[in-house]
Amino acid sequence: MGNRHPSRRALLAGFAALAGAGVATLASIGPLQDIMPIGRFRFGSEPPQPPVVPKRPHVIRRHGIEIVDDYAWLKDPDWRDVLASRTKLDAEILAHLKAENAYARHVLSASDAIRRKIVRESASLAYESGEMLPERDGPWLYFTRSDDDAVYEQLCRAPADGSGPEQVMLDGDVEAGDADYWDLGDAMHSPDHALLAYAVDHSGAERYTLRIRDLATGRDLPEIIPDTSSDLVWASDSRSLFYVRIDAENRPLEVWRHTVGTPVGRDVLVFREADPTFDVILTRSRSGAYIFISSEDHTSSEVFFIAAATPEVSPRRVAGRTPGHFYMVEHRGDGFVVLTNSGQSPDNRVCLAPIAEDTTADWVEIVPHQAGRRLTEIVVLERFLVLLAASEGVPHLLIKPWAGGAERVFQLDDGPHHLEIDAGYQFDRGTVELTYSSLVLPERVFEIDLATHARTLRQTSHTRRGYDPANYVVERVFAPAPDGVAVPVTLLYRKDRPRDGFGPAMLHGYGAYGDAVDVDFSAERIALVDRGFLFAIVHVRGGIEMGARWHAGGRLEAKPNSFRDFVAAGEHLVALGLTGRGRIVAHGESAGGMLVTAAANLAPDLFLGVIAEEPFVDVLSTLLDRDLPMTPGEWPEFGNPIERKDQFELIASYCPYVNIAPQAYPAFLVTAGIADQRVTYWEPAKFVARLRERSTSGRPVLLWTNMSGGHSGSSSSSDRSEEIARAYAFAVWLAETSPDGFTALAPTKGKKGGRHVG
């Protein structure tokens, strides 16, 4: 713990000199077997070198401003075809991405032993029973199962009265076959329990194909509906199926109705969204009586309704679209129940509304707004209204009986944790299920009696022998941002970790779209912490952890606050003696990738390394291209640089790709997905090329592109665990081979214990 290793310093210095000496073609990379795959580098006959990336200047001109992009050529001009099939990728670009993968694989081989250990420890640390608790719907119990050797889940059901055997409705492993990628979107049985509609994505581009299965025969019906989102909803007749069709840019903008047994060409267009900044989402009320079409961006929404009993009737609008008004709708009896931020209620309130069109003037408040108490989810049952809420980032339930009586608060834990609520299929039930997890406790499912508030533990994940949550510390500290705002930071570390200002830390964040970072359990994270790392979640502005004001404080013109918050958190942990400057590995995904790369531009010496997964790093170029799938929807969050010069200048001032400067950067591991339509593959590829060109530190800059995945990485949970382990092993390797050296704590293994490196 805290040992210095001069030999490691010499090794890293040698690597820096070699890596900084120039670039070479892929052919100069030595054979992989000449690299010792442990937590230290040993070179073979030839040192590993990154592939050459040609510079072909392209000038971006807008509002009288010019910006030169040397690597714009990495964007395939036929990118729409590439999203559908990676085989369509330009040969030169494909060769470059493969060369980057080969180089990354070569360098990462030094941490392979650590990765394998993290995978093994994670698999044994915590595991679920493999079978979801069954939920009753009429005569059937529905559930999912995942066998020990399965890659994907099975969708199953069994007679509720026990009168017959269970039925596997859909087996993910059978359906996926030997496909590189297979993702099941929505899967919904019909109200008469005779059919199963399900949507599958085979590319990772979130472009689904919808099929309908006859549950009596187990065979799919002949009608196949391509190019849909994952949303689907049955009408009451079990013959009318609503779905969302996506356009050429992968935008979910249209709702269609299909009649079972008829050609897909006869499907009826039900609704079309004309504004590409909005996405269309399809849901059904828990009562089963209404189908809702929600059109929404990150700050506004508009909801339409159709009675499920009359699917052919045109949709009607609940409330007109108003900028900044976001609302969600449920149903009970003769009215709608609306969760809304109207009436100066940024953290939301609940109102009752008539079942009629445009009736906001008649809405009646039943749960008032309370500043700082964010109402995030609404569950409407026949006898109870249940709300998932959060105050100061700590979740709890609000339970209100419809028959009268006081609204009551139900809370499982007053510390940082994560809750998910599930009320199943039955509208008249008097219980809900809460899935609880924390940074040190894996998932536990509780059944909550809504009348008595009694809780019953229904299911728990198992942990390996010797694992003790009491060996870990979970706490929250507040870091002072430059403008004086206190930024919450949730910490996880081993009790026996020295507080000497030297141990490494991983700083994780997201901070966009008003999304909160889940404070939940991760077996891979425990494996990282067991190696002496402090894990810190920085709840930067742009998220929603501290209420609506927190989102507003990190979007549009206030977006730079997110990056300053992240840097301030790292500096605060250094000041507390929990880590040291240059001992921090930053980690972020998607918009979190933007966060950590922008922070590295601001304070490169704060970080030992940066792990950016599918990072939104070329913000300016993407927001200037209105044809890209996600661009119009991003303007309300970040600004529209096409129309406004001030927003162009602001985005250019923090865009991670644009702001890479000649300075000593930390090591980088950047990942991409070839079929990613949210953060297209060329953003990470361009970022790595420019960073490697301009960094003066000589530290490794790696690009790993998943050639069969999309924005969420691999489709199987086991492959995703491997991806997380690879990233964490890279962090451990950096800490061990840094000039200061580091000896990791050893994971606890029952009674034997012991210490080792890695």
C-alpha positions in Angstrom: 0.0 0.0 0.0 1.5 3.3 -1.1 4.9 1.7 -2.0 7.1 3.4 -4.6 8.7 1.3 -7.3 11.7 2.9 -9.1 11.7 0.1 -11.7 8.1 0.9 -12.6 9.0 4.6 -13.0 11.8 3.6 -15.4 9.5 1.3 -17.4 6.9 4.0 -17.8 9.5 6.6 -18.7 10.8 4.2 -21.3 7.3 3.6 -22.7 6.7 7.4 -22.8 9.9 7.9 -24.8 9.0 5.2 -27.2 5.4 6.2 -27.6 6.4 9.9 -28.1 9.0 9.1 -30.7 6.6 9.0 -33.6 3.9 6.8 -35.2 4.2 3.7 -37.3 2.1 1.5 -39.4 0.3 -1.4 -37.8 2.9 -3.7 -39.3 5.5 -2.4 -36.8 3.5 -3.7 -33.8 5.3 -6.7 -32.3 3.7 -10.1 -31.8 1.3 -10.3 -28.9 3.1 -13.2 -27.3 6.1 -11.0 -26.7 4.1 -9.0 -24.1 3.9 -10.2 -20.6 0.1 -10.0 -19.7 0.4 -8.8 -16.1 0.3 -5.4 -14.4 3.7 -4.3 -15.7 4.9 -3.6 -19.3 7.7 -5.7 -20.8 8.4 -5.0 -24.4 9.1 -7.5 -27.1 11.5 -7.1 -30.0 9.6 -4.1 -31.2 7.7 -1.5 -29.1 4.0 -1.1 -29.8 3.1 2.0 -31.8 -0.3 3.5 -32.7 -1.4 3.4 -36.3 -0.9 6.5 -38.5 -4.0 8.7 -39.0 -3.7 10.9 -42.1 -4.6 14.6 -41.7 -7.0 15.9 -44.4 -8.1 19.4 -43.3 -11.8 20.2 -43.5 -12.9 23.8 -42.7 -16.1 24.4 -40.7 -17.5 27.8 -41.4 -20.4 29.3 -39.4 -21.3 32.8 -38.2 -18.0 34.2 -39.7 -16.0 31.7 -37.7 -13.7 29.0 -39.1 -12.6 25.9 -37.4 -10.3 23.3 -39.0 -11.1 19.6 -38.6 -8.2 17.5 -39.8 -10.0 14.2 -39.2 -13.4 14.8 -40.6 -12.7 12.1 -43.2 -13.3 9.4 -40.6 -17.0 10.1 -41.0 -18.3 7.7 -43.7 -20.3 9.8 -46.2 -22.8 6.8 -46.3 -23.1 6.6 -42.5 -26.8 5.7 -42.7 -25.9 2.5 -44.5 -23.1 1.8 -41.9 -25.6 2.0 -39.1 -27.6 -0.7 -40.8 -24.6 -2.9 -41.6 -21.0 -2.5 -40.6 -20.1 -4.2 -43.9 -21.0 -1.0 -45.7 -18.2 0.9 -43.9 -15.6 2.5 -46.2 -12.6 0.2 -46.6 -10.0 2.7 -45.5 -12.0 3.7 -42.4 -12.6 0.1 -41.6 -8.9 -0.7 -41.9 -8.1 2.2 -39.6 -10.5 1.1 -36.9 -9.2 -2.5 -37.0 -5.7 -1.1 -36.7 -6.7 0.9 -33.7 -8.3 -2.2 -32.1 -5.1 -4.2 -32.7 -3.0 -1.5 -31.1 -5.3 -1.2 -28.2 -5.4 -5.0 -27.7 -1.6 -5.0 -27.8 -1.3 -2.4 -25.0 -4.2 -3.7 -23.0 -2.6 -7.2 -22.9 -0.5 -5.8 -20.1 -3.6 -5.7 -17.9 -5.2 -9.0 -19.1 -4.4 -10.8 -15.9 -6.1 -8.1 -13.8 -9.1 -8.1 -16.2 -9.5 -11.9 -15.8 -9.4 -11.7 -12.1 -12.0 -8.9 -12.0 -14.3 -11.0 -14.2 -13.9 -14.0 -11.9 -14.4 -12.1 -8.7 -17.4 -10.2 -10.1 -19.1 -13.4 -11.2 -18.7 -15.0 -7.8 -19.3 -11.9 -5.7 -23.0 -11.4 -6.3 -25.5 -13.3 -8.4 -29.2 -13.4 -8.6 -31.4 -16.5 -8.6 -31.8 -16.3 -12.3 -35.6 -16.1 -12.2 -37.7 -12.9 -11.8 -40.5 -13.0 -9.3 -43.7 -14.0 -11.2 -46.4 -11.4 -11.9 -50.0 -12.5 -12.2 -52.1 -11.3 -15.1 -55.5 -13.0 -15.2 -55.0 -16.8 -15.4 -51.2 -16.7 -15.9 -48.0 -15.9 -14.0 -45.4 -14.2 -16.2 -41.7 -14.2 -15.4 -38.2 -14.2 -16.9 -35.5 -16.7 -16.3 -31.8 -16.7 -17.0 -30.0 -20.1 -16.6 -26.4 -20.1 -15.4 -24.9 -20.9 -18.8 -27.4 -18.7 -20.8 -26.4 -15.5 -22.6 -29.9 -14.1 -22.9 -33.1 -14.4 -20.9 -36.1 -16.6 -21.4 -39.6 -15.2 -21.3 -41.8 -17.7 -19.5 -45.3 -18.1 -18.1 -47.2 -20.7 -16.0 -50.9 -21.3 -15.1 -51.6 -19.3 -12.0 -53.6 -22.1 -10.5 -50.8 -24.6 -11.0 -52.9 -26.7 -13.4 -50.3 -27.1 -16.1 -46.6 -26.9 -16.9 -44.7 -23.6 -17.5 -44.3 -22.4 -21.1 -41.2 -20.8 -22.5 -42.7 -18.1 -24.7 -39.4 -16.8 -26.1 -35.8 -18.1 -25.5 -33.2 -15.4 -26.2 -30.4 -17.8 -26.8 -32.4 -19.7 -29.4 -33.6 -16.6 -31.1 -30.1 -15.0 -31.1 -28.4 -18.1 -32.5 -24.8 -17.2 -33.4 -25.6 -13.5 -34.1 -22.9 -11.0 -33.0 -25.6 -8.7 -31.6 -29.2 -9.4 -30.4 -31.3 -7.1 -28.3 -34.8 -7.7 -27.2 -36.9 -4.5 -26.9 -40.5 -4.5 -25.7 -42.2 -7.9 -25.5 -45.9 -7.8 -24.6 -48.5 -10.5 -24.5 -52.0 -9.7 -25.8 -54.9 -9.1 -23.4 -56.4 -12.5 -24.3 -53.0 -14.1 -23.6 -52.9 -15.7 -27.1 -50.2 -13.7 -28.8 -46.8 -12.3 -27.9 -45.6 -9.2 -29.8 -41.8 -8.6 -29.5 -39.2 -6.3 -31.1 -35.6 -7.3 -31.8 -32.6 -5.2 -32.8 -29.8 -7.2 -34.7 -27.4 -4.3 -35.3 -27.0 -2.2 -32.1 -28.4 0.8 -34.0 -31.7 0.7 -32.1 -33.6 -0.1 -35.3 -36.0 -2.9 -34.3 -38.0 -5.5 -36.2 -41.4 -6.4 -34.8 -42.8 -9.9 -34.9 -45.9 -11.6 -33.4 -45.9 -15.1 -32.0 -48.8 -17.5 -31.6 -48.3 -18.8 -28.1 -50.4 -21.9 -28.7 -48.1 -23.1 -31.5 -44.9 -21.2 -30.6 -44.6 -20.0 -34.2 -44.4 -16.5 -35.5 -47.1 -15.1 -37.7 -46.1 -14.2 -41.3 -46.3 -10.5 -40.8 -42.9 -8.8 -40.0 -42.6 -5.1 -39.4 -39.1 -3.6 -39.9 -37.7 -0.2 -38.9 -39.5 0.3 -35.6 -38.5 1.5 -32.2 -38.8 -0.9 -29.3 -42.2 0.5 -28.2 -45.4 -1.5 -28.8 -48.9 -1.6 -27.2 -51.9 -3.9 -27.7 -55.5 -2.6 -27.8 -58.2 -4.4 -25.9 -59.3 -6.5 -28.8 -56.0 -8.4 -28.9 -55.9 -7.8 -32.7 -54.9 -4.1 -32.9 -51.2 -3.6 -32.3 -49.8 -0.1 -32.0 -46.1 0.5 -32.8 -43.6 3.4 -33.5 -41.9 3.5 -36.8 -38.5 5.3 -37.2 -37.4 7.3 -40.2 -34.2 7.2 -42.3 -32.4 9.1 -39.5 -33.5 6.6 -36.9 -35.9 9.1 -35.3 -39.1 7.7 -33.7 -41.7 10.0 -35.2 -44.7 8.0 -36.3 -47.3 5.7 -34.6 -48.9 3.1 -36.7 -51.7 0.5 -36.1 -51.4 -3.1 -37.4 -54.3 -5.5 -37.5 -53.2 -9.1 -36.8 -53.6 -11.3 -39.9 -53.5 -8.5 -42.4 -50.6 -7.4 -44.6 -48.2 -4.9 -43.1 -48.8 -2.7 -46.2 -52.3 -2.0 -44.9 -51.2 -0.6 -41.5 -52.7 2.7 -40.6 -50.8 5.8 -39.7 -52.2 7.0 -36.4 -49.9 9.9 -35.4 -46.9 11.8 -36.9 -44.6 14.2 -35.0 -43.5 17.0 -37.3 -40.8 18.4 -35.1 -37.6 16.3 -35.3 -36.4 17.6 -31.9 -39.2 15.5 -30.3 -39.3 11.7 -29.9 -42.5 9.7 -29.8 -43.1 7.2 -27.0 -45.9 4.7 -26.8 -47.4 3.4 -23.5 -50.6 2.0 -22.0 -52.3 2.9 -18.8 -51.9 0.5 -15.9 -55.7 0.2 -15.9 -55.5 -1.0 -19.5 -58.2 1.4 -20.6 -56.1 4.0 -22.5 -53.2 4.1 -24.9 -50.9 7.2 -24.6 -48.8 8.7 -27.3 -46.2 11.0 -25.7 -44.1 13.3 -27.9 -41.3 14.8 -25.9 -37.8 16.4 -25.8 -35.7 16.9 -22.7 -37.8 19.7 -21.3 -41.3 19.6 -22.9 -43.9 17.0 -23.7 -47.3 16.6 -25.3 -49.5 13.6 -24.6 -52.4 12.2 -26.8 -54.8 9.4 -25.8 -56.8 6.7 -27.4 -59.4 4.5 -25.6 -58.0 0.9 -25.8 -61.5 -0.4 -26.5 -61.8 1.8 -29.7 -58.4 1.6 -31.4 -59.7 3.0 -34.7 -60.6 6.4 -33.2 -58.1 9.2 -33.8 -56.0 10.3 -30.8 -57.0 13.3 -28.7 -54.6 15.7 -26.9 -54.5 15.9 -23.1 -52.7 19.3 -23.0 -51.2 21.5 -25.6 -47.5 21.8 -26.2 -45.8 24.6 -24.2 -42.1 25.1 -24.1 -40.8 24.0 -20.7 -44.0 22.1 -19.7 -43.2 18.5 -19.2 -46.0 16.1 -18.0 -46.9 12.4 -17.8 -50.4 10.9 -17.8 -52.0 7.9 -16.1 -55.7 6.8 -15.8 -58.1 5.9 -13.0 -61.9 5.8 -13.2 -63.4 8.8 -14.9 -60.2 10.9 -14.9 -56.6 11.2 -15.8 -53.8 11.5 -13.2 -51.1 13.9 -14.3 -47.6 14.4 -13.1 -46.7 17.9 -14.2 -44.2 20.7 -13.7 -46.9 23.3 -14.5 -48.0 26.0 -12.1 -44.4 27.0 -11.2 -43.7 23.4 -10.0 -40.2 22.6 -11.3 -39.9 19.5 -9.1 -43.4 18.4 -10.1 -46.9 18.1 -8.6 -49.9 15.8 -9.3 -53.2 16.8 -10.6 -56.5 15.2 -11.6 -57.8 16.0 -15.1 -61.0 15.2 -17.0 -60.9 12.7 -19.8 -61.3 15.3 -22.5 -59.2 17.4 -24.8 -57.1 20.4 -23.7 -58.5 20.8 -20.2 -55.5 22.3 -18.3 -57.8 25.0 -16.8 -59.8 22.2 -15.1 -56.8 20.4 -13.5 -57.1 19.9 -9.7 -54.0 19.6 -7.6 -53.9 16.6 -5.3 -50.2 16.4 -4.4 -48.6 19.9 -4.2 -45.1 20.9 -5.4 -42.4 20.9 -2.7 -39.1 22.5 -3.7 -36.2 20.0 -3.5 -38.5 17.0 -3.4 -38.4 15.7 -7.0 -41.4 13.5 -8.0 -39.9 11.2 -10.6 -42.4 8.4 -11.3 -46.1 7.8 -10.8 -47.9 4.5 -10.2 -51.7 4.7 -10.3 -53.6 1.7 -8.8 -57.3 1.3 -8.2 -57.0 2.1 -4.4 -53.7 3.9 -4.2 -51.5 6.6 -5.7 -47.8 5.8 -5.3 -45.1 8.2 -6.2 -41.3 7.6 -6.4 -39.6 10.7 -5.1 -36.2 11.9 -4.1 -35.0 14.6 -1.7 -31.3 15.6 -1.7 -30.7 12.6 -4.0 -32.2 10.0 -1.5 -35.2 8.1 -2.9 -38.4 7.3 -1.1 -42.1 6.6 -1.8 -45.2 8.8 -1.3 -48.3 6.7 -0.7 -51.8 8.2 -0.9 -55.0 6.2 -0.6 -57.7 7.3 -3.0 -60.4 6.8 -0.3 -58.9 9.5 1.8 -56.3 9.8 4.5 -53.0 11.4 4.7 -50.2 11.0 2.2 -47.4 9.0 3.9 -43.7 8.7 3.3 -42.1 5.3 3.0 -38.3 5.0 3.1 -36.1 1.9 3.2 -32.8 3.7 3.9 -31.8 7.2 4.7 -28.4 6.9 2.9 -27.4 6.9 -0.7 -29.2 4.0 -2.5 -31.2 3.1 -5.6 -34.9 2.2 -5.8 -37.0 0.8 -8.6 -40.8 0.4 -8.3 -42.9 -2.3 -10.0 -46.6 -2.7 -9.7 -47.0 -5.6 -12.2 -50.1 -6.1 -14.3 -52.9 -6.1 -11.8 -54.7 -2.7 -11.4 -56.6 -3.7 -8.2 -53.5 -4.9 -6.2 -52.7 -3.4 -2.8 -49.0 -4.0 -2.9 -46.0 -2.8 -5.0 -42.5 -4.3 -5.3 -39.5 -2.3 -4.5 -36.1 -3.3 -5.8 -33.4 -1.9 -3.5 -29.6 -1.8 -4.0 -26.8 0.4 -2.7 -23.1 0.7 -3.5 -22.4 -2.3 -1.1 -25.6 -4.3 -1.2 -26.8 -6.1 -4.3 -30.5 -6.1 -5.4 -33.2 -7.1 -2.8 -36.8 -7.1 -3.8 -39.3 -6.1 -1.1 -43.1 -6.3 -1.3 -44.7 -3.2 0.3 -48.2 -3.4 1.7 -49.7 0.0 0.7 -52.3 0.0 3.5 -50.1 -1.0 6.4 -46.6 -0.1 5.0 -45.4 -3.5 6.1 -42.5 -4.9 4.0 -41.7 -8.4 3.1 -38.4 -9.5 1.6 -39.3 -11.5 -1.5 -36.0 -12.0 -3.3 -32.3 -11.3 -2.6 -29.1 -11.6 -4.6 -26.6 -14.0 -3.2 -23.1 -13.0 -2.3 -19.9 -15.1 -2.0 -18.8 -16.5 1.3 -16.6 -13.9 3.1 -18.2 -10.8 1.5 -19.1 -8.4 4.2 -20.6 -5.0 3.4 -19.4 -3.7 6.8 -15.9 -3.8 5.3 -16.8 -0.8 3.2 -17.6 2.9 3.7 -20.3 4.7 1.8 -20.5 8.4 2.5 -21.4 11.7 0.8 -19.2 14.8 0.9 -19.8 18.1 -0.8 -17.2 19.8 -3.0 -17.1 23.6 -3.3 -17.5 24.6 -7.0 -15.8 27.8 -8.2 -19.1 29.7 -7.9 -19.6 28.5 -4.4 -22.2 25.8 -5.1 -21.8 22.6 -3.0 -21.5 19.6 -5.3 -22.5 16.2 -3.8 -20.0 13.4 -4.2 -20.9 9.8 -3.2 -17.9 7.8 -2.0 -17.2 4.1 -1.8 -14.0 2.7 -0.3 -12.6 -0.1 1.9 -12.3 0.7 5.6 -8.7 -0.5 5.6 -7.7 1.9 2.8 -5.0 4.3 4.0 -6.0 7.9 4.0 -2.5 9.0 3.0 -3.2 11.2 0.0 -1.7 8.6 -2.3 -4.2 5.9 -3.1 -5.8 6.0 -6.5 -9.4 7.1 -7.1 -11.9 6.6 -9.9 -14.1 9.7 -10.5 -17.4 8.9 -12.3 -20.0 11.3 -13.6 -22.7 12.0 -16.2 -24.5 15.3 -15.7 -26.9 15.9 -18.6 -30.6 15.7 -19.7 -31.8 15.9 -16.0 -30.8 12.3 -15.5 -29.5 11.1 -12.1 -26.5 8.7 -11.7 -27.8 5.5 -10.1 -26.2 4.8 -6.8 -26.6 1.0 -7.1 -24.5 -2.1 -6.8 -21.8 -3.2 -9.2 -19.7 -6.4 -8.5 -17.0 -5.0 -10.9 -16.9 -1.8 -8.8 -16.4 -3.8 -5.6 -13.5 -5.6 -7.3 -12.0 -2.2 -8.2 -12.4 -0.9 -4.6 -10.9 -4.1 -3.2 -7.7 -3.1 -5.1 -7.4 0.1 -3.1 -9.4 2.4 -5.3 -11.7 5.1 -3.9 -14.8 5.1 -6.2 -16.5 8.5 -6.3 -19.7 9.5 -8.1 -19.8 13.2 -8.8 -23.4 14.4 -9.0 -22.5 17.4 -11.2 -25.0 20.0 -12.4 -26.9 19.0 -15.5 -28.3 16.0 -13.7 -31.4 16.0 -11.4 -30.0 14.8 -8.1 -30.7 18.1 -6.3 -34.0 18.9 -8.1 -34.9 20.8 -11.3 -32.5 23.6 -10.4 -29.6 21.1 -10.7 -30.6 20.3 -14.3 -31.0 24.0 -15.2 -27.6 24.8 -13.6 -25.8 22.5 -16.1 -27.5 23.0 -19.5 -27.4 25.5 -22.3 -25.4 28.5 -21.3 -24.7 27.0 -17.9 -23.2 23.7 -19.3 -19.6 24.6 -18.4 -20.7 24.3 -14.7 -20.8 20.5 -15.2 -17.1 20.4 -16.1 -16.0 22.8 -13.4 -18.0 20.8 -10.8 -16.2 17.6 -11.8 -12.8 19.2 -11.6 -13.7 20.8 -8.2 -14.8 17.3 -6.9 -11.4 15.8 -7.8 -9.5 18.7 -6.2 -11.7 18.4 -3.0 -10.9 14.7 -2.7 -7.2 15.6 -2.9 -7.6 18.2 -0.3 -9.3 15.7 2.0 -6.3 13.4 1.7 -8.5 10.7 0.0 -6.3 10.6 -3.2 -3.5 12.6 -4.8 -3.2 14.9 -7.7 -2.4 12.8 -10.8 -3.8 9.7 -9.0 -7.4 10.0 -10.3 -8.9 8.0 -13.2 -11.9 9.8 -14.7 -14.7 7.6 -16.0 -17.8 8.6 -18.0 -20.2 7.2 -20.6 -21.9 9.0 -23.4 -22.6 12.6 -22.1 -20.5 11.5 -19.2 -17.7 10.9 -21.7 -18.1 14.6 -22.7 -17.8 15.5 -19.0 -14.6 13.6 -18.3 -12.8 14.6 -21.6 -13.8 18.3 -21.1 -12.5 18.1 -17.5 -9.2 16.6 -18.8 -8.8 19.6 -21.1 -9.3 21.9 -18.1 -7.0 20.1 -15.6 -5.0 17.4 -17.3 -2.5 17.1 -14.4 -5.3 16.2 -12.0 -5.8 12.9 -13.7 -3.8 9.7 -14.1 -6.1 8.4 -16.8 -9.4 8.9 -18.5 -11.9 6.2 -19.5 -14.5 7.6 -21.9 -17.1 5.1 -23.2 -19.0 6.1 -26.3 -18.2 9.7 -25.4 -20.0 12.7 -26.9 -16.8 14.5 -27.6 -17.4 16.2 -31.0 -20.3 18.2 -29.7 -19.9 21.1 -32.1 -19.7 19.2 -35.4 -22.6 16.9 -34.3 -24.9 19.8 -33.3 -24.1 21.5 -36.7 -25.3 18.4 -38.6 -29.1 18.4 -38.5 -29.3 15.1 -40.5 -27.7 13.0 -37.7 -30.3 11.0 -35.7 -30.0 12.7 -32.4 -29.0 16.2 -33.3 -32.3 18.0 -33.3 -33.2 16.5 -30.0 -29.9 17.7 -28.5 -30.5 21.4 -29.2 -32.8 22.0 -26.2 -30.1 20.6 -23.9 -27.0 22.2 -25.4 -28.1 24.9 -27.8 -28.4 25.3 -31.6 -25.1 26.4 -33.1 -26.7 26.5 -36.5 -29.1 29.3 -35.7 -27.3 31.2 -32.9 -23.8 32.6 -32.9 -23.6 32.9 -29.2 -24.5 29.2 -28.8 -21.9 28.3 -31.5 -19.2 30.2 -29.6 -20.2 28.7 -26.2 -20.2 25.1 -27.5 -16.9 25.7 -29.3 -15.5 26.9 -26.0 -16.0 23.6 -24.2 -16.3 21.0 -27.0 -13.7 18.4 -26.0 -12.5 17.7 -29.5 -12.1 21.3 -30.5 -10.3 22.2 -27.3 -7.6 19.5 -27.3 -4.4 21.6 -26.8 -0.7 20.8 -26.9 -0.2 19.8 -23.2 0.6 16.8 -21.1 -2.5 14.7 -21.1 -3.2 11.6 -18.9 -3.6 8.1 -20.4 -6.8 7.5 -22.3 -9.0 4.5 -23.1 -11.8 5.6 -25.4 -14.5 3.2 -26.7 -16.9 3.4 -29.6 -19.7 1.3 -31.2 -19.8 0.8 -34.9 -23.6 0.9 -35.0 -24.0 3.6 -32.4 -26.6 6.1 -33.6 -26.4 8.2 -30.5 -22.7 8.9 -30.4 -21.5 7.9 -33.9 -18.2 5.9 -34.1 -16.3 8.8 -35.8 -16.6 11.1 -32.8 -14.3 8.9 -30.5 -12.1 8.0 -33.6 -11.5 11.7 -34.4 -10.9 12.6 -30.7 -8.3 9.9 -30.3 -6.5 10.9 -33.5 -6.3 14.6 -32.4 -5.4 13.8 -28.8 -2.6 11.5 -29.8 -1.2 14.1 -32.2 -1.3 16.9 -29.6 -0.6 15.3 -26.2 3.0 15.9 -25.0 3.0 13.3 -22.2 3.7 10.2 -24.3 1.1 8.3 -22.3 -1.0 5.8 -24.1 -4.1 6.9 -26.0 -6.2 3.9 -27.0 -9.4 3.5 -29.1 -11.4 0.4 -28.9 -14.3 0.1 -31.3 -17.0 -2.6 -30.8 -17.5 -3.9 -34.3 -20.8 -5.5 -33.5 -22.4 -3.2 -30.9 -24.1 0.1 -30.5 -24.4 2.8 -27.8 -24.7 0.4 -24.9 -21.9 -1.8 -25.9 -22.4 -5.6 -26.2 -25.8 -7.0 -26.1 -25.1 -9.9 -23.6 -24.6 -9.2 -19.9 -21.5 -11.4 -19.8 -19.8 -9.5 -22.6 -20.8 -6.2 -20.9 -19.2 -7.4 -17.7 -16.0 -8.1 -19.7 -16.1 -4.6 -21.1 -16.4 -3.1 -17.6 -13.6 -5.3 -16.3 -11.4 -4.2 -19.2 -11.9 -0.6 -18.3 -11.3 -1.2 -14.6 -8.2 -3.3 -15.2 -6.8 -0.5 -17.3 -7.3 1.8 -14.3 -5.6 -0.6 -12.0 -2.7 -1.1 -14.4 -2.2 2.7 -14.7 -2.1 3.0 -10.9 0.4 0.1 -10.6 2.7 1.2 -13.4 2.7 5.0 -12.7 6.0 6.6 -11.8 4.8 6.7 -8.1 3.9 3.0 -8.2 1.1 1.4 -6.2 0.5 -1.9 -4.4 -3.2 -2.8 -4.5 -5.2 -4.2 -1.6 -6.1 -7.8 -2.0 -9.7 -8.9 -2.3 -11.0 -10.8 0.7 -11.4 -14.5 -0.1 -13.1 -16.2 2.9 -10.7 -17.0 5.7 -7.5 -17.2 3.7 -7.1 -13.5 2.9 -3.7 -12.4 1.8 -2.3 -9.6 -0.3 -1.2 -9.4 -3.8 -0.7 -6.8 -6.6 -3.6 -6.7 -9.1 
